[in-house]
Each structure stands twice: as C-alpha cells, then as structure tokens.
Amino acid sequence: MHLKIIYSLVLGLLALSSAAQELPRNLVYANENLVFEKLYILKDQKLLHFSDEKRQNRRFVYLLNEQNVVTDTLQVEGNDYFLLTSDSTFSIRGLSEYGSYILDEHKIQIRSAFVSYVSFHNEMIEPNFIVGGYIIGSKYDQSRDCVSYHYVDGNKLEALGSLSSPTYKYGFDELDTLYMFNMEMYEEYKGRAYDKGLIQSLFNKSKSCLSRMTYPIYGRLSASLDQDTYTFYERKAGKIFSIDISGEPKLTREFQFPLKKARIEGWKYLFDFKLKKHYAVKRIDITQIPEGLNKRKARKMEKEYSYELYELLPLKNTFELKPLYKLRFDPVLVDNDLIYEIIQENKKGSAIFFHPLDPNYEYKKSNYLDYGSK
C-alpha cells in the first residue's frame, strides 16, 4: 500500500479534562520503503533514524531539508541515543562509539569522536554524553541489578589517538584522529592505569537503585541540554534527574514518576528543544485478554496501549506534572509545541504526522510531496 501525503483533519488528541477536544492530525512526510524509528528536528531540518530489520548492517540517519528532500545520510549501528546541543549541533552515543556533529549546508559533518572499550566501561565509567567538558555516564552494579551515575572531568582524562579510523560508521572515516579509551591499552603502552579517583558520583546510588521498576519496559535513555542544565531519564527507577553543569556537576532536581499500577503503566521523557519545555508520556496497557485464555497465549497477544501527555513544570528541587492530553498514539517528539507520531504500515513504510498542542495553531501554506524510496 502506498503512503500518500495528504492534508487530513481527524481525531488525534483527547483532552485529559472532562471536556474533550479534537485537534488535527497532519501528515508531514511518508516513504513506502523506509521504516523510521526516531525523529529529531534542528531548525527546519529533520533527522530520521531508520533501520532494516532484515539487514542489520543497514541502519542510517537521514537528513531532510525543509522541503523533505533527503540531503545526506549517516550509517550507524542502531542502538543509538541522541542529544541536541544547539539548533545545528548534536551528539550520538552508540554501544561504544560517541560522535559530535554539526549540520552545515544540509550535510552532517562530524567534529570529533571517541570509542570506549569494554575494559573502560568496567573499570571506569560507561559514557552517556559529554556536557560542559564532563563525561556523564553510569556503572552497572550486577549484585543489585541497577546503575549508578557518575562523571569524569574530560580535561583530566587522557585518550589514545588513532590516526586511521577503524570504521566508516558514524562518519569516523572522515576524521584524522579518533580517540580511544581503553584501560588495558594504557596499562600496556603507558605503564599506568587511570586514576580511579577521577570518578565522581552525580548523586547517591540509592536514588537510582531503590524502588526499581521491572515491568513494563517503556522509554529508554533520553536526555536534554538546556544551557547549563543536563536532564536525563533513568527508566528502571522511573525518575528524572537534572544536573547543573556550570561548574562541578551537581544534582539540582529529581522527580519520581507515579505508578499506581506498575504492571500496566510506564513512562518516558521528551523535551521540546526549541521552547525548552519538558514533557512526560505515560503508557497504559489496555489489552483485553479473553476470559479463560491461558497465560502463554495471553503473552503472545499483540498489546494495545493508550497514552497520556503531561508537561513537566520545573520547581526548585523537583518537577510537577501538568496533565495535558490523552493520546491514541505513541509520541516520538515534541518540537515547537507540535507533537509528532510515526506510523508504520506492514513493516515496509513509514509516515510522520504532527499534532498542534495549541488549538489556535496557524497553519503555514506548504506543498508536501512524497519522494518515495531513497
């Protein structure tokens, strides 16, 4: 079935208040051959994260201009997390790769990158993102099945430089020097190991290791950067943490998402980078299991969910949940007061829609086209 770009006004959002309201659902872009998983917007350019389930080596980030024309691609691994750092720069964290990028003349240009090997993860820290000159990351505690969060001053941490990048993925082959963090390599070539005293805790381990959620799994590592504030979601603890990075990183806010029915509810975190607004989405399992169906068959049933959108209002030391809308879809992005969804058809194609949060939203005159496969 072909996905066609059309204007449509259908039921998209229902208000959480007793007075439900209808808001338009607008198709922005579609492609019959690409399955998009994630969407990011920088100014008027879009980053689409695409993966091919049958071919694991075909995982890309597509850059689209304002007219939705693909202008560049970047091959990635697939298990990637993004952090927008300005209206033209962003970072990607893969399994062991970390890259910093800038959008220049509708191209994705890599600025710097490093690779952190397993030995570095185990002995030092598993990096998440570099913010304010600090590497923010985590350490896994196997005995308690949880992670603690730490930081390392990047100015005090040495790295080995490789003149030839070992991979073309993430654009590493465009760099003259790729930096590597590896404990064993340092012990062999430098005759020393990293100073463990370089690792500092962001906050007490109990904040992320108590009241752990085991089910359902919803929302992954998501983070935002707003000037000197780095905010991230710890999904297993169901918490939001905000870190001041203007000096030595320190915890300024934390918020525990409420779970009235932990077996059927989960949360995730979204950030409107343009308007600097924090949002949370609650997913609720509303699957109806036929009476008498055994547990094994019940587990194989396709799940049905409903969603609720909240704004996270920053307070002095925490956040406050402000209920906004009930949703019939899983939102992937909030940008400039527009909430986006991605719809997939038969695992072959995808379509991107937006829903204005403002009922008085004024539409711009545009001609959207379907550019088909790329």
N, C-alpha and C positions, 0 to 999 in steps of 0.2 A: 504494500500500500504506500502510495506516495504521500509525503507530508507537504502540504502546500501552505504558503504564507498568506494568511488572510487576516482581516480585522474581525474580531468576534467579541461580543458582549454576552458573557454567560456568567452563571453564578460562580464566584471564585472564593469569596471570603464571607463568613458569617460572624457578626459581632459577638463577643462574649457576653455583652449586656443582653437584657431581655428583649431589646429592640434590635432584631437582626437587620442587617442592611446588605444589599447586593452591590458588589464592586466589579468592575470589568476585568476580564482576563484577556490579555493581549499577546498575540503570537509575534515574536521578535525575529526568530531565526529557526530554520529547520534544515536538516540534512538527512536524506534517506539511507545513507550508508555508514554514518558515524554515530557511535554511542557515546554521548558525553556524560561525564560523572560529576564534574565540578565546574563552577563558573566564577570568574573574578573580573572586575571592571576597574580599569585605571583610566581616568578621564573618559574619553569616548571609545576606548579600545577594550576589547574583550579577550580574556584568556580562557580557553576551553580545554579542559582536561579530558582526553579521550583514551580509551583502552579497548583492545580487541581481545575478547575472552578466549578465542581460539588460538590466537598468536600472541603469546606473552611478550615477544620482543617488539610488538607494535604498540607502543604506548607513547603518546605525544601530547604536547601542549600546543594548541593552535592559537595564533594571534589574529584577531579580526579587527579591521578598522571600523570607522563609524558607519560605513555602508555595508558592513557584514561580509566584506571580502577577506579571505584568508591571505595575509601578507607575510607570514613567517611560521615556522614550526620548530619545536624543540623536542628531541627524543628524551624520554625519561624512563624510570623503572616502573612507576605505577603506584607504589606505596609512598606517596609524596604529600607533604604539608607545605602550605604557602603562607607567607606573611607579607602583607602590603606595607611598605615603609615610606612611600610618598606617592604622589599621583603619577609617577613614571618609573618607580623602582619597586622591586620585590625580592624576596628570598624564597628558595626552595630547599626543604630538608627531605632527603631520601632516607634509605636504610642506613647508609654510611656516608652519603655524599651531602655536601652543603654548598649551594651556589648563591651568589648575589648578582642580580640582573638589573638592566635598565632598558626601557623602551626608547629607541632612538630611530626616528624616521621610519616608523612602522616595522622595526626589526627588534628582535630580542637579542640584546648584547650582554654577554657575561662579563662581569667586572672582576670577580675573584671567587676562589673556591678552595675547599679542603675536603679531604677524606679522613674519617676517623675509623680506625680498625677496631675489631672486637676487643683486643687487649686494652685499648684505650677506654672503651666503654666499661669494661670490667674493673679496671684499676682506678680510673679517674672519674669520668662522667660521660653519659650519653648525651651529646649535644642536641638541643632542640633548635634554638635560634641565637644569633649574635645580635645583641641590642646594647647600645650605649658603651660599646667596647668590651662587653662581658659576654661570655658564653653561658647561656642559661640552659640547664639540662637536668637530667634525672639519673638516679641509680636504682636498680631493681633489687628489692630485698626478697629473696626466694623463700626464706623462712616464714615471712609474713604475707607473701604474695601481694606486695604493694611497692610503690615507688616513692622515693623521697626526692626533693627538689633542691638543686644547688646551683652555684655559679662559680666561674673561674675568671679572673682578670686576664683578658686577652693579651695585655701588654707584658704580663709575666710568664706567658706560656709560649715556649718555643715550638717551632714546627720545622720538619724537614721539607725542603723544596725539591720537587721533581721537574726537571727541565722538559721532559716529554710526558704529556698527559696520557695515562693508560687507557682512556676510554673516550669515545666521541659522544657518549650520552651526556646530557645536561650541558652540552656545549663546551665540555672540558678541553676538547682538542683545539679550541681557539685560543687557549691560554699558553703563555710562555712558561709559566710556573704554576704548578699545582701543589698545594701544601698538604702534608700528611701528618696525622697524629697517630703514633704507634709506640706503645711502651717498650715492646721487645726490640724495636729498631733502635730506640735511643740507648737501651742498655748495651746493644751490640756495637753501635758506631760512636756513641758519645761517652760510653763508660759511666753513665749515670742514668737514673730514672727520674721521673717527675717528682717534685716535692709534693707529697700528699697534703701538706698544709696549705696549698694553694686553693683547695676546695673549701668553699664556704656554704653553709646552709642558707637557703632562702627563708625557711621557717621550720619549726619543729616538725619532725616526721609524723607525729600523731595527727597533725591536721590533714594529712593525705592518707594515713593508714588506718584510721578509725572509721567506723560506720561505712564499710566498703559495700558497694553495690556489685552484685554478681549477675543480675538479670533484670531487665533486658539490656543488651548492648546497643546503645544508641548514642551517636555523637562521638567524634574522635578528637585527637589533639587539634584544637583550634585556638588561635591566638590573635591578638590585635596589638597595634602600636599606635599610641596617641601622644605625640611629643615625648615626654619623659615617663610615660606610663605604659608598661607592658602587662597585658591581661591575658590569662590563659585558662582553659577549662581542663580540669582533672576529672575524666569521665567516671573512673571507678569509685572516686569519692563523691562524685556528684557536686563538685564545688568549683567556684570561680575564684581566682586569685589575681589581684592587681599588685604589681611591683613597681616601685619608684626607682628609676634608673638614672636619675640626675646626678647621683653620686654612687656610693656603695649601695648596691641593690638592697631594698628593704620592702617588706610586706606592708601595704597600706590599706587594702580592702580584701575581705574574703566573704563569700556567700555560699550557704548550703542550700541547694535546691530541695524543695519539699517533695517527699514521696509518700503519698497516702496509701498507694497500692503498688509496692515495689515490684511485684511480679508482672505488672502490665504497664508500668509507666517508665519513661526515660526522658532525659533532657539533652539538648545540645545548645551550643553558644554561637551567635552570629554577631557581626559588627558592621555597622554602616560607616565605612571609612570616610566618605565624603562629609557626612553630617556628624560624625563622631558619636554615634548612638550605639548603645549596647542592647542586644536582644537575646531572648531565650525562647526555645521551642520545646514544648512538652509533647511527646508522642505517647498515645494511649492505644493499647491493643484492644480492639473491639471485635475480634474474631469470634463468631458464633460457632461453637462446637456442637454438632448434633448429639442429642441425648443417646447414650449407650455406645458411642464410638470409643474404641479402646485408645489408650494413651499413645501408642506407637503411631496409629493412623492420624490421631489428632495433631501430633508433632509435625507430620508431613503436610498438613493443610497449609495453603497459602494464607499468610497473615493479612489481616485488614486493620488499618490504623486510622485514627483521627489525630489531629494536631491542634495545638493551641499556641498562639504567638503572644509573647509578653515583651514589654520593654523593661530593661534593667536600669533603674534610676540610681546613679551613684550617690551614696550618702557619705558621711565622714569616714566610717570604718567598714562599710558594707554596701550592699545594693538592696533595692526594694523592687519587687515585682509589680509591674503595672499591666493588668490584663488588657489585651487589645482585640484579637480576633480568634475565632475558631477557623481552622483551615481544613480543606479536603485534600491537601497535598503536602508533601514534604518539602519545605522551603530550603533552597540551597544558598541563597544570598539575599541580603538587604543592601540596597545601594540607592542613595539619594531619595529615600522614602518610597522606593519601589521594591517589592518583594518578588523574587524570581523562583520559578519552578522549572524542572526539566522532566519532560515526558518521553518515555521510550516506547517504541512500538515493535513488538516481536523481536526485540534484541537486535534490530538491524539499523534503526534510525532514531534520531532524537529531535525534539523540538523544545525551544526555550520560550517561556511565557513570562510576562511581568504583570503584577497586580499593584496598582497605586494604593498606598495606605491612606492618602489624603483623598476624601470623597470629592474634593473640589479640584482635583488634579486637572491641569490643562494640557491637552494632547498637542504634540507638535506634528505638523504635516510632514509625513515621510512616505517614501515608496519602498516597501520591503520586498526583497526578491529572494527566491530560493536558488542558491548557487549549486545545488546538487552535490555530487561527490567531489572529493578532493584527493 
